Amino acid sequence: MGENQVQHEEPNGPESPLWKLFLVGSIAAGVQFGWALQLSLLTPYVQLLGVPHKWSSFIWLCGPISGMVVQPIVGFSSDRLVSRFGRRKPFIAAGTTLICLAVLLIGFAADIGYKMGDDFNKKTKPRAVAFFVAGFWILDIANNMVQDPARAFLADLSRHNHRKMRIANAFFSFFMAVGNILGYAAGSYNKLYKLLPFTLTKGCDTYCANLKTCFFIDIIILVVLVVIALNVVPEPHFTKTTDHEDPFIVQVKSTFRNLGRPMWLLFLVTALNWVAWFPFLLFNTDWVGKEIYGGDPTSKDNPTMVKIYDNGVRAGSLGLMLTAGVLGFMSLAIDPLSKWLGGARKLWGVVNFVLAAALALTALVTKVAEKARKTAPPYAPPDHGAKAGVLAIFAAMGIPQAVTFSIPFALASIFSSDSGSGHGLSLGVLNLAIVIPQMFVSLISGPWDQLFGGGNLPAFLLGAVAAFIDGILALTVLPPPSSNT
């Protein structure tokens, strides 16, 4: 064991005003803009590069794997970093730089593949896929480097005040909604590339050029928000004491051994919640393009089917904008709704039933769309009933999403504050309850869907069952936090 600088928060430091929480929370808008592009456009895009649907979910393993490794390390390190720039800010700045590099690599993957010899008359473009996946890995690592320190920064600014922790995480969730709206709006506009005409090249068609343009916009938004927040909001002062510190692995093991019953139950409810969420997050626009619109992204002999699929993906992006809008309003209502229902855990339980119902209704809306296609002219768009059903499901998803993006992190900050453990490491460890279910879903969703004949509904219905069970657990076993304003 060596001697390291361990930082302890000054117990009587001044409380941070809400505007500081607001500015730090705004970083989420820049990060989530990129996430919105990932969730709405990258699964379809990787299929356009020639990766089959049943294998595309495996590409998403990079996010859970990197999160499982990166977030605890970043959280642990940011709790102990001693620098004149602060302990959270250097990680946020480094992660932002990596995000910019990663989105450029993803955006130019097709161009690089074309220059290196990919034949775009063939179904699969292996070089483009390789650079896409490399950029995807870097992007997920970088996102984890920004999000955990940003949430820990908010917890530091809250100064052990439970209500401010809830408000801070509600701000973070609100700005995630703002980022989603901007990202989905950009992703749904199929002529955005005209703002930057150089993005359209021989190796990069209009879909690819739009994606590339979206990522350029993402870089601008993220950098502006991060620069403002890091320069305007100072980190709280910490006293530095020399103490015997164990290595990272020993510290994580010790953290798990010392976790109280509330944190373990929080992990359980969070994990099941993400088993419910992740299939829809992975395949929502793919579901609209295939099951609702009836398109096929791999149909090289019939470009009309590819266009129909693309129209469905863009309709799904519009639906995701509705999700984000409801998410924003719901984020601002979390604190009063929690008080009205008698606690955040009760709100979490109730909205899980909303999530279960919305996921189950995807099957009904799909059947309506399929039935209408049988009597409609060839290549006709879905009827109004199917479209309305899709948009209603997407809008309803914003209600539980606001809770998923805020309450688990607020509870983790509260529990860690009560126990005296570092916010960074505690939030990093909580991330394991998110990424392990994501790995599980990524591994089984493709084979699971194929087992039941392909498509996305089997994974969605599995998520509905998980959400229903999770609602019961949140209401019955998750303990309330100790009383503290």
C-alpha positions, -999 to +999 in steps of 0.1 A: +000+000+000+012+035-007+004+069+006-019+090-016-037+123-013-073+117-002-096+146-005-124+153+020-151+178+015-151+207+039-183+202+060-193+238+063-187+251+028-212+275+013-242+260-005-241+263-043-268+283-060-291+266-084-276+284-114-243+266-109-262+232-108-280+244-140-248+252-158-230+219-149-262+200-157-262+216-192-232+195-201-256+166-205-272+183-235-240+181-254-233+145-245-269+134-251-270+151-285-244+125-296-262+097-278-294+106-296-276+102-329-263+069-318-297+056-307-316+068-337-292+065-366-262+043-359-280+009-357-296+015-391-263+029-404-243-001-394-268-023-412-264-001-443-227-009-441-236-046-443-238-058-407-269-081-404-296-072-378-289-102-356-252-091-353-257-054-349-266-057-313-232-071-305-216-038-317-235-022-288-215-044-263-187-018-265-208+007-245-215-017-216-180-031-215-163+002-216-187+016-190-181-014-167-143-007-168-141+031-174-167+046-150-155+029-118-119+038-126-128+074-135-150+077-105-123+064-082-096+086-098-117+118-098-124+113-060-087+114-054-072+136-081-052+165-068-047+192-094-050+230-098-078+224-123-099+205-098-107+169-095-137+165-118-129+191-145-098+174-160-118+142-167-147+161-182-123+180-205-104+149-215-136+130-222-149+159-243-118+159-265-122+121-270-159+125-280-149+150-307-123+126-321-146+096-319-175+112-338-152+124-365-139+088-369-175+074-371-186+101-395-157+096-419-157+057-415-174+052-449-149+076-466-119+059-450-133+025-460-138+037-496-103+051-498-089+019-485-106-003-511-142-011-499-164-021-528-196-002-523-214-025-548-210-053-523-233-058-493-206-055-466-180-028-464-155-044-439-130-015-437-158+010-431-173-013-404-139-016-387-134+021-384-170+026-374-166+001-346-133+017-334-150+051-333-180+036-315-157+021-288-139+054-283-172+074-282-186+052-255-154+053-234-154+091-238-191+095-229-184+076-197-155+098-189-177+129-191-210+117-175-198+102-142-175+132-133-203+156-143-228+139-120-202+137-092-195+174-097-233+180-092-232+159-060-202+179-048-220+212-054-251+199-035-231+197-003-250+166+012-283+184+007-307+156-004-332+179-021-305+197-040-292+163-052-326+155-065-329+189-082-293+186-096-301+152-112-334+166-125-315+194-142-292+167-157-322+147-169-338+179-183-307+187-203-305+151-215-340+158-229-328+190-246-299+171-262-322+144-273-346+169-290-317+186-308-302+152-318-334+136-330-344+168-348-311+168-366-313+131-374-348+133-388-340+160-413-327+143-444-313+174-461-291+186-433-260+178-452-267+208-475-254+230-446-220+213-451-220+201-488-184+187-485-198+159-464-214+143-495-187+122-512-183+092-534-179+070-504-205+087-483-241+089-496-268+113-483-276+092-452-239+091-443-235+128-451-264+137-429-249+117-401-215+133-406-231+168-405-250+159-373-217+150-356-201+183-366-230+201-350-226+178-319-189+189-315-199+226-316-227+222-290-207+200-266-175+221-267-194+254-261-214+240-231-184+223-215-162+254-219-188+276-203-196+253-174-159+245-166-149+282-167-178+297-149-185+272-121-157+266-096-153+233-079-160+231-041-129+234-019-116+201-004-091+195+024-063+172+015-049+147+039-023+120+035-037+086+041-030+050+034-049+041+002-053+006-013-051+000-050-081+006-072-092-031-073-089-034-035-109-002-031-137-015-054-138-048-035-140-029-002-167-007-016-188-037-025-182-053+009-193-021+027-224-015+006-254-013+028-287-030+020-302+002+005-275+004-022-277-033-030-315-030-035-309+001-056-286-019-078-312-047-082-340-023-092-317-003-115-304-035-132-339-048-140-349-014-151-322-014-178-331-049-189-365-034-197-351-002-214-322-014-235-340-034-262-361-003-271-332+020-269-313-002-293-339-009-319-367+017-317-361+033-351-353+000-366-387-013-353-404+016-370-385+012-403-391-026-405-422-036-386-443-004-390-432+008-424-423-026-438-389-015-452-357-035-456-322-019-452-304-048-468-325-050-500-299-042-527-322-055-555-350-032-545-339+003-535-375+013-528-375-010-498-343+007-485-360+041-490-391+030-472-369+017-443-351+051-442-385+069-441-394+047-411-362+055-393-368+092-398-404+088-385-389+070-355-366+100-350-396+122-349-411+099-323-379+101-302-383+139-303-417+134-286-400+112-261-374+139-254-401+166-251-420+146-225-387+137-208-379+174-204-413+183-189-413+153-166-377+160-154-389+193-140-419+176-124-399+149-106-394+167-073-430+178-068-444+144-080-420+126-056-434+146-027-470+141-038-466+103-042-447+100-009-411+095-022-389+090-052-391+052-050-429+052-053-427+074-083-401+050-098-424+021-092-454+037-108-436+048-140-422+013-145-458+002-151-461+029-177-429+016-193-443-020-193-476-009-209-458+011-236-435-018-245-464-043-246-483-020-269-456-022-295-470-056-304-505-043-309-493-014-331-472-037-352-501-060-359-523-030-369-495-019-393-491-054-408-528-058-413-531-025-430-502-033-454-520-064-467-548-043-482-528-012-491-512-005-524-475-016-527-450+005-509-477+026-493-469+043-460-485+030-428-521+041-421-529+069-397-538+045-369-505+028-369-486+062-371-506+076-342-500+045-321-462+047-327-461+084-318-482+077-286-458+050-275-428+072-281-444+100-261-453+078-232-417+066-230-406+100-219-424+096-185-404+067-172-372+078-190-371+110-169-371+089-138-346+064-151-322+093-159-324+110-125-338+091-095-313+062-094-283+086-096-299+109-070-305+079-046-269+067-052-255+102-043-277+103-012-268+068+000-231+075-006-233+108+011-250+092+041-223+065+043-194+089+037-181+072+005-169+092-025-196+103-050-174+094-080-167+058-071-203+052-059-218+065-091-192+045-110-202+013-092-239+021-098-230+021-135-223-016-132-260-021-125-266-004-158-239-018-181-242-055-170-279-056-181-269-038-213-243-065-220-270-092-213-295-076-236-269-070-263-258-107-262-293-122-262-315-098-282-303-108-317-305-146-311-337-141-290-354-122-318-343-148-344-357-176-322-391-161-326-388-154-363-368-122-364-379-086-359-377-066-327-409-075-308-396-105-288-370-083-272-395-055-266-419-079-249-391-093-227-385-057-217-422-053-208-421-082-184-389-069-168-404-034-164-436-049-147-415-069-122-393-039-116-422-017-107-433-042-081-398-043-066-394-005-065-427-002-046-420-031-022-383-036-014-365-003-023-360+016+010-365+053+013-335+076+019-330+090+053-346+124+060-326+154+049-336+186+032 
